[in-house]
Amino acid sequence: MNKPVKSSALIKGASGDWEMVIGLEVHAQVTSKSKLFSGASTEFGGEPNSHVSLVDAAMPGMLPVINEECVRQAVRTGLGLNAKINLRSVFDRKNYFYPDLPQGYQISQYKSPIVGEGEVVVELAGGESATIGIERLHLEQDAGKLLHDQSPTMTLVDLNRSGVALMEIVSKPDIRSSEQAKAYVSKLRSILRYLGTCDGDMEKGSLRADVNVSVRKPGGPLGTRCEIKNMNSISFIGDAIEYEARRQIEILEDGGAIDQETRLYDPNKGETRSMRSKEEAHDYRYFPDPDLLPLEFSEAYVAALKQQLPELPDQKKARFIAGFGLSSYDASVLVAERESAEFFETVLGKLADQARDGKLAANWVINELFGRLNKEGRDIAGSPVSAVQLAAIVDLIGEGTISGKIAKDLFEIVWQEGGDPRALVEARGMKQVTDLGAIEKVVDDIIAANPDKVAQAQAKPTLIGWFVGQVMKSSGGKANPQAVNDLLKAKLGI
């Protein structure tokens, strides 16, 4: 049973509230050097029809041979989704005719998939989370690609993608908003990238989603769904769902009925349009592929793969929270991408005192580094400040050599010019002044010049902050703020 939907996720219509019911079928290209049933290359961007074996082109008498690496990757993905691994699965022929499908059928899995039910926990705004059920994951071969813009009179076919291994990951209809749908695809993509089973590159088509959308009165019977095909952008998925739900509500409130159909999303117009009426699954005339034996493996095979899984985002997040007292949000930011998490782990590994400065390091990675990278449109791989340099800056703050304010200036120097932070602090005289004698002279001068402020601070001790600010300013930010605070309290008798 699904929990009642929050009112914020409901859509207001003329006749009251409506609820979205969304399910996604995500097609993820398996990371492997060769295709699912042939030795042809899976490399992206080759000349048309240059990565095609006789099997991919469906030449007479050619027999498919299963690629063990693709099977291994599918099982690992299932384990990463907390899913049931089926020790016996069957390949079926899904029959339909289309010019990009040389065999006249697609080798897929129907009644007996390689992976059964699992789940993904997604984080939402406001610290909330939702658990989205996985119905199944099955292996299948991709089709080729039709090129309509190369000739005025003909459509050309590129079979480079034909036979490339895909994992189709089918969610249960548990998603209740466009935000949940976007969070689900983001989380799924992150898990796949951590596992190394799919590179998640949506621009190259490595990850695509078909989105099923229907609407109903809250808690009512399921409505008729429409499927939006081949979405390859997380933000477009959100936009398409919002448009499609409102389109269906308008039709229903006008007394019409929803036709079950396949639709396409046009990002330029921000709308979905009809592609074809939906065929029922039995129209595909599935039957077991006579050229392929059932896929069988032992419990020991699955157990060995499970043991070798990397630490996944949820486990890493829990470890960061427990180890460094990070907020759930900050830990989520750090683990969202594998590369970001690895960068932070490298910073941690270089710190002189992890227990003391782990949280400080997280703040610097998230706020200073990620903030600057986002502003300049760079990714973590293109960061001018390395993990080793950032760890050195955090060390310098943690040990009291520089203040947080000086650290920001130092970060800017390293970002622009590079260099060893510790050597830069020495060479440029950026050390924090902890000598009380030097600070005391500045404190005395400011107290002497502001008798009215002294009286105010003595009446209301929180106003000591004004004096701290003045001392810091006159020392060029180099005075140790704690030493300044202590000295002022003593001098003002607070």
Secondary structure, 3 states (H helix, E strand, C coil): CCCCCCHHHCEEECCEEEEEEEEEEEEEECCCCECCCCCCECCCCCCCCCCCCCCCCCCCCCCCCCCHHHHHHHHHHHHHCCCCECCEECCEEEECCCCCCCCCEEEECCCCCCECCEEEEEECHHHCEEEEEEEEEEEEECCCEEECCCCCCCCEEECCCCCCEEEEEEECCCECCHHHHHHHHHHHHHHHHHHCCCCCCCCCCCEEEEEEEEEECCCCCCCCCEEEEEECCHHHHHHHHHHHHHHHHHHHHCCCCCCCEEEEEECCCCEEEEEEECCCHHHHCCEECCCCCCEECCHHHHHHHHHCCCCCHHHHHHHHHHHHCCCHHHHHHHHCCHHHHHHHHHHHHHCCCHHHHHHHHHHHHHHHHHHHHHHHCCCHHHCCCCHHHHHHHHHHHHCCCCCHHHHHHHHHHHHHHCCCHHHHHHHCCCCCECCHHHHHHHHHHHHHHCHHHHHHHHHCHHHHHHHHHHHHHHCCCCECHHHHHHHHHHHHCC
